[in-house]
């Protein structure tokens, strides 16, 4: 493992200058500090405070995910992570990020400068700078619902294949033949996974795959208004949604179109956020145990820090049946769409 002296030799500067660069001293230029950090990362340097097992601190970097109250998706994940960290006497910093931060400072440099032993990344997209940099990182890192083929990076999440299959099987068993999917945003591993799971499940239960019954939106209720009428035009009697927030928008849009839930159209969400129990009707959904996801993320991060390379850790989902689903009342394979007449 590289030492401060090795870094000084490589850069042709004093050991004291390297020390200042690594410890954020004010009497050193920003350019020199960055040169020191870049060299330290390249040479695999780890400070003594990072190496100490009993004095670790880690961070949760979060982007494009709400997490400040219990109704938001990230809240319980962070709670679970912090609970496990506390038992191991590990300090956790939650750091909101954005594209500017990612372009201003490299991931490895940021982690080294701040003395973090590892990171848990929430809400990042595959095209984000920090995700792209993980191909070569040596920093122990855990991703939610994303996979990078690097022995220092692990993936934790819920088995989306199993979750979507539970939803499709339940609807098929209840007589639904025209099932729509309002999926999440494109350029996402989870979105691709759920699309494949949906089409494969339809085939498994001898149902036709209709491209007109598959759409992509963002994880907000408003996206429903761009897809629901199209689904109805093509005979949908049930809509599987990539999140409970999307499902709430679908129910609102169906109400606007004078369609009853579940008598005319059944709706299934994904996540089992608290909102699912307060919608009218209450929402049938696929439950992700988000506290367990957070606990599992910390467990994986701890193993990665200790040198144990773990690739994936997937939790089992659960189908929670409430009032937004019922047996299909239609006998025809195609429904005439009359809501907008």
C-alpha positions as CSV (number, residue, x, y, z in Angstrom):
1,X,0.0,0.0,0.0
2,X,1.3,3.4,-0.9
3,X,2.5,5.8,1.7
4,X,2.7,9.6,1.9
5,X,6.4,9.4,1.1
6,X,5.6,7.4,-2.0
7,X,3.1,10.1,-3.2
8,X,5.7,12.8,-2.5
9,X,8.3,11.0,-4.5
10,X,6.0,10.5,-7.4
11,X,5.0,14.2,-7.5
12,X,8.4,15.6,-6.6
13,X,7.1,17.6,-3.7
14,X,7.6,17.6,0.1
15,X,6.0,15.1,2.4
16,X,4.5,18.0,4.3
17,X,2.8,19.2,1.1
18,X,1.3,15.8,0.5
19,X,0.0,15.7,4.1
20,X,-1.6,19.1,3.7
21,X,-3.3,18.0,0.5
22,X,-4.7,14.9,2.1
23,X,-5.9,16.7,5.2
24,X,-7.5,19.7,3.6
25,X,-5.1,22.4,4.8
26,X,-5.9,25.9,3.8
27,X,-2.3,26.9,3.0
28,X,-2.1,24.9,-0.2
29,X,-3.5,25.7,-3.7
30,X,-6.5,24.0,-5.0
31,X,-4.6,22.7,-8.0
32,X,-1.9,21.1,-5.8
33,X,-4.5,19.6,-3.5
34,X,-6.2,18.0,-6.5
35,X,-2.8,16.7,-7.8
36,X,-2.1,15.1,-4.4
37,X,-5.6,13.5,-4.2
38,X,-5.4,12.2,-7.8
39,X,-2.0,10.6,-7.2
40,X,-3.1,9.1,-3.9
41,X,-6.1,7.5,-5.6
42,X,-4.0,6.2,-8.5
43,X,-1.5,4.7,-6.1
44,X,-4.1,3.1,-3.8
45,X,-3.3,5.2,-0.7
46,X,-5.6,4.8,2.3
47,X,-5.1,6.9,5.4
48,X,-4.7,5.4,8.8
49,X,-8.1,6.7,9.9
50,X,-9.7,4.9,7.0
51,X,-7.8,1.7,7.8
52,X,-8.9,1.5,11.5
53,X,-11.7,-0.9,11.8
54,X,-13.1,0.7,14.9
55,X,-13.1,4.3,13.7
56,X,-14.9,4.1,10.4
57,X,-17.1,6.6,8.7
58,X,-19.1,6.0,5.6
59,X,-21.5,8.1,3.5
60,X,-24.8,7.8,1.7
61,X,-24.7,9.8,-1.5
62,X,-28.2,10.5,-2.8
63,X,-29.5,12.0,-6.0
64,X,-33.0,12.1,-7.5
65,X,-34.6,10.4,-4.6
66,X,-36.8,11.9,-1.8
67,X,-35.9,10.7,1.7
68,X,-36.7,13.3,4.4
69,X,-40.0,11.8,5.7
70,X,-41.5,8.4,6.1
71,X,-43.8,8.8,3.1
72,X,-40.8,9.0,0.7
73,X,-39.1,6.1,-0.8
74,X,-35.6,6.7,0.5
75,X,-36.5,7.4,4.1
76,X,-36.7,3.8,5.5
77,X,-33.7,2.7,3.4
78,X,-31.6,5.3,5.1
79,X,-33.1,4.4,8.5
80,X,-32.1,0.7,8.0
81,X,-28.6,1.6,6.9
82,X,-28.1,3.9,9.9
83,X,-29.5,1.3,12.4
84,X,-26.9,-1.3,11.2
85,X,-24.1,1.3,11.2
86,X,-24.9,2.3,14.7
87,X,-24.5,-1.3,16.0
88,X,-21.0,-1.3,14.5
89,X,-20.2,2.1,15.9
90,X,-19.8,3.5,12.4
91,X,-20.6,7.2,11.6
92,X,-22.9,7.8,8.6
93,X,-23.1,11.1,6.6
94,X,-26.1,11.6,4.2
95,X,-24.9,13.8,1.4
96,X,-27.3,15.1,-1.3
97,X,-25.5,15.3,-4.7
98,X,-26.1,16.8,-8.1
99,X,-24.4,16.9,-11.5
100,X,-22.3,19.9,-10.6
101,X,-20.7,18.2,-7.6
102,X,-20.0,15.1,-9.7
103,X,-18.2,17.2,-12.4
104,X,-16.2,19.3,-10.0
105,X,-14.6,16.5,-8.0
106,X,-14.0,12.8,-8.9
107,X,-15.7,10.2,-6.7
108,X,-12.4,8.6,-5.5
109,X,-10.9,12.0,-4.6
110,X,-14.0,13.0,-2.7
111,X,-14.0,9.8,-0.7
112,X,-10.3,10.0,0.2
113,X,-10.4,13.7,1.0
114,X,-13.3,13.2,3.4
115,X,-11.9,10.1,5.0
116,X,-14.8,7.8,4.1
117,X,-14.2,4.1,4.1
118,X,-17.1,3.4,1.7
119,X,-20.3,4.7,0.2
120,X,-23.9,3.7,-0.5
121,X,-25.3,5.4,-3.6
122,X,-29.0,6.0,-3.9
123,X,-31.0,7.3,-6.8
124,X,-28.2,7.5,-9.4
125,X,-28.8,6.9,-13.1
126,X,-26.4,4.9,-15.3
127,X,-25.3,8.1,-17.2
128,X,-24.3,10.0,-14.0
129,X,-20.6,10.8,-13.7
130,X,-20.1,9.0,-10.4
131,X,-21.6,5.8,-11.8
132,X,-19.4,5.9,-14.8
133,X,-16.3,6.3,-12.6
134,X,-17.2,3.2,-10.6
135,X,-15.8,0.9,-13.3
136,X,-12.3,1.6,-12.0
137,X,-12.8,2.6,-8.4
138,X,-11.1,0.8,-5.5
139,X,-13.5,2.5,-3.0
140,X,-15.9,-0.1,-1.5
141,X,-19.3,1.0,-2.9
142,X,-22.8,-0.3,-2.7
143,X,-25.5,0.6,-5.3
144,X,-29.2,0.4,-5.1
145,X,-30.7,-1.3,-8.1
146,X,-27.7,-0.8,-10.3
147,X,-24.8,-3.2,-11.2
148,X,-21.2,-2.4,-12.1
149,X,-18.8,-5.3,-12.9
150,X,-16.1,-4.2,-10.4
151,X,-15.1,-6.4,-7.4
152,X,-15.2,-3.3,-5.1
153,X,-18.8,-2.5,-6.1
154,X,-21.9,-4.4,-4.9
155,X,-25.6,-4.3,-5.8
156,X,-28.5,-4.5,-3.3
157,X,-32.2,-4.4,-4.1
158,X,-35.4,-6.3,-4.4
159,X,-35.9,-9.2,-6.9
160,X,-37.9,-7.3,-9.5
161,X,-38.4,-10.4,-11.7
162,X,-40.2,-12.1,-8.8
163,X,-42.2,-8.9,-7.9
164,X,-43.5,-8.4,-11.4
165,X,-44.3,-12.1,-11.8
166,X,-46.3,-12.0,-8.6
167,X,-48.4,-9.2,-10.0
168,X,-49.0,-10.7,-13.4
169,X,-49.8,-14.1,-12.0
170,X,-52.3,-12.7,-9.6
171,X,-54.1,-10.7,-12.4
172,X,-54.0,-13.7,-14.8
173,X,-55.5,-15.9,-12.1
174,X,-58.3,-13.4,-11.7
175,X,-59.2,-13.5,-15.4
176,X,-57.3,-10.4,-16.7
177,X,-55.9,-10.9,-20.3
178,X,-55.1,-7.3,-21.3
179,X,-52.6,-6.2,-18.7
180,X,-50.7,-3.0,-19.1
181,X,-47.3,-1.9,-17.6
182,X,-46.5,1.7,-16.8
183,X,-42.8,1.3,-16.2
184,X,-40.2,3.7,-14.8
185,X,-37.8,5.9,-16.7
186,X,-35.7,4.7,-19.5
187,X,-31.9,4.2,-19.2
188,X,-32.3,2.3,-15.9
189,X,-31.3,-1.3,-15.1
190,X,-34.4,-1.7,-13.0
191,X,-36.7,-0.5,-15.8
192,X,-35.1,-2.9,-18.2
193,X,-35.4,-5.7,-15.7
194,X,-39.1,-5.1,-15.0
195,X,-39.9,-4.9,-18.7
196,X,-38.3,-8.3,-19.3
197,X,-40.0,-9.7,-16.3
198,X,-43.4,-8.4,-17.5
199,X,-43.1,-9.8,-21.0
200,X,-41.8,-13.1,-19.8
201,X,-44.6,-13.4,-17.3
202,X,-47.2,-12.7,-19.9
203,X,-45.8,-15.5,-22.0
204,X,-45.6,-17.8,-19.0
205,X,-49.3,-17.4,-18.4
206,X,-50.2,-17.6,-22.1
207,X,-51.1,-13.9,-22.4
208,X,-50.2,-11.8,-25.5
209,X,-47.5,-9.1,-25.3
210,X,-49.0,-5.9,-26.7
211,X,-46.5,-3.0,-27.2
212,X,-49.4,-0.6,-27.0
213,X,-50.0,-1.7,-23.4
214,X,-46.4,-0.9,-22.3
215,X,-45.3,2.7,-21.4
216,X,-42.5,4.5,-19.6
217,X,-42.8,7.4,-17.2
218,X,-41.1,9.0,-14.3
219,X,-41.7,8.1,-10.7
220,X,-44.3,10.8,-10.2
221,X,-48.2,10.6,-10.4
222,X,-48.3,13.1,-13.3
223,X,-46.9,10.7,-15.8
224,X,-50.1,8.7,-15.7
225,X,-52.1,11.2,-17.8
226,X,-49.8,10.5,-20.8
227,X,-50.5,6.7,-20.9
228,X,-53.8,5.7,-19.3
229,X,-56.1,6.7,-22.1
230,X,-53.9,4.8,-24.6
231,X,-54.0,1.7,-22.4
232,X,-57.8,2.0,-22.3
233,X,-58.0,2.4,-26.1
234,X,-56.2,-0.9,-26.4
235,X,-58.4,-2.8,-24.0
236,X,-56.5,-2.8,-20.7
237,X,-58.4,-4.2,-17.8
238,X,-55.5,-4.0,-15.4
239,X,-52.4,-1.7,-15.0
240,X,-49.2,-2.7,-13.3
241,X,-47.2,0.3,-12.1
242,X,-43.5,0.7,-11.4
243,X,-44.2,2.6,-8.2
244,X,-47.0,3.5,-5.8
245,X,-46.7,7.1,-6.8
246,X,-47.3,6.2,-10.4
247,X,-50.2,4.0,-9.3
248,X,-51.8,7.0,-7.4
249,X,-51.6,9.0,-10.6
250,X,-53.2,6.1,-12.6
251,X,-56.1,5.9,-10.2
252,X,-56.7,9.6,-10.4
253,X,-56.6,9.5,-14.2
254,X,-59.0,6.6,-14.3
255,X,-61.4,8.5,-12.1
256,X,-61.1,11.5,-14.4
257,X,-62.1,9.2,-17.3
258,X,-65.1,7.9,-15.4
259,X,-63.5,4.5,-15.0
260,X,-64.0,2.7,-11.7
261,X,-61.2,1.0,-9.8
262,X,-61.3,-1.9,-9.5
263,X,-64.6,-2.7,-11.2
264,X,-63.5,-1.5,-14.6
265,X,-59.7,-1.5,-14.2
266,X,-57.5,-3.1,-11.6
267,X,-54.3,-1.3,-10.5
268,X,-51.2,-2.6,-8.8
269,X,-48.3,-0.5,-7.5
270,X,-44.8,-1.3,-6.5
271,X,-43.0,-0.4,-3.2
272,X,-45.8,-0.4,-0.5
273,X,-45.2,3.2,0.6
274,X,-47.5,4.5,3.4
275,X,-49.5,6.2,0.7
276,X,-50.7,2.8,-0.6
277,X,-53.0,2.4,2.5
278,X,-54.5,5.9,2.2
279,X,-55.5,5.9,-1.4
280,X,-59.1,5.3,-2.4
281,X,-59.4,2.5,-3.0
282,X,-56.4,1.2,-1.0
283,X,-53.6,0.0,-3.3
284,X,-52.7,-3.6,-4.1
285,X,-48.9,-3.4,-4.4
286,X,-45.6,-5.3,-4.4
287,X,-43.8,-4.6,-1.1
288,X,-40.2,-3.8,-0.9
289,X,-38.8,-4.1,2.7
290,X,-36.9,-0.8,2.6
291,X,-35.5,-1.0,6.1
292,X,-34.1,-4.5,5.3
293,X,-32.7,-3.1,2.0
294,X,-30.8,-0.4,4.1
295,X,-29.6,-3.0,6.6
296,X,-28.4,-5.3,3.8
297,X,-26.6,-2.4,2.1
298,X,-24.6,-1.7,5.2
299,X,-23.8,-5.4,5.7
300,X,-22.6,-5.6,2.1
301,X,-20.5,-2.4,2.4
302,X,-18.9,-3.7,5.6
303,X,-17.9,-6.9,3.8
304,X,-16.5,-5.0,0.8
305,X,-14.5,-2.8,3.2
306,X,-13.1,-6.0,4.7
307,X,-12.0,-7.3,1.3
308,X,-14.9,-9.7,0.7
309,X,-16.2,-9.2,-2.8
310,X,-20.0,-9.5,-3.0
311,X,-21.7,-9.1,-6.3
312,X,-25.5,-9.0,-5.6
313,X,-27.9,-9.2,-2.7
314,X,-31.6,-9.4,-3.6
315,X,-34.5,-9.4,-1.2
316,X,-37.7,-11.2,-1.8
317,X,-40.8,-9.0,-2.6
318,X,-44.3,-9.7,-1.3
319,X,-47.7,-9.1,-3.0
320,X,-49.9,-7.1,-0.7
321,X,-53.5,-7.5,-1.8
322,X,-55.9,-4.5,-1.0
323,X,-58.9,-3.0,-2.7
324,X,-57.6,-1.7,-6.0
325,X,-57.7,-5.1,-7.7
326,X,-60.6,-7.5,-8.4
327,X,-61.6,-10.2,-10.8
328,X,-61.9,-9.1,-14.4
329,X,-65.5,-8.2,-15.2
330,X,-64.9,-8.2,-19.0
331,X,-65.5,-11.2,-21.2
332,X,-64.0,-9.8,-24.4
333,X,-60.3,-9.7,-25.3
334,X,-60.7,-6.1,-26.5
335,X,-62.6,-3.3,-24.9
336,X,-64.1,-0.5,-26.9
337,X,-62.8,2.7,-25.4
338,X,-65.7,5.1,-24.6
339,X,-64.4,7.1,-21.7
340,X,-63.4,10.0,-23.9
341,X,-66.5,10.1,-26.1
